[in-house]
Amino acid sequence: PLLADVNRLQLREFMLEAELHVMDEGQVVFERNDYTNSFYMIVSGRVLIDVVDKDGRPTKVPLEQGQFFGELGLISGRRRSSTVSAGPGCVLIEAPRRTLLKLIASVDSVRRGIDEVFLKRSVRTYLAPMLPEDQLDELLTDGVQVKKFAGGEFLFKEGDQPDGLYLLRRGSVMVTRTLGGREVV
């Protein structure tokens, strides 16, 4: 579904650079804390993502055919947040980072689709792992924005009224505070 609006030439280029993997059940796609940054789409079967449930017990969350994963590492460049292993009948397309970034830059529906899933999974991973799905959807439709800032631009200044919570998607920020008349990092 993510590639539905991609034209034939873009799809051909994408597939020439991507790799098809037929996985054995239980085979690890990538491990938590890996530095890999490929993006994966599930052609058939399923994958299982290792997570901790609301009671602190390890569990596996399935992703099915047509879904994708690996967008957190792809976009942010951070380590993998979970271990992902193949379920029964698992066939994956692995796209290199540069290939998918090129597609994101040229096809709006691909960018929007990845952004939506990225936001949802980021909030789930870093802020609200126990939030029910309907409440998470409501939260993300009520005012969540993806913003770009230039180097040196202020997100906010010390003493400003709070206007929200910022999740760093890509890049870095410098946090400073004024102490004794001096700006301290």
Disulfide bonds with the S-S distance in Angstrom:
none
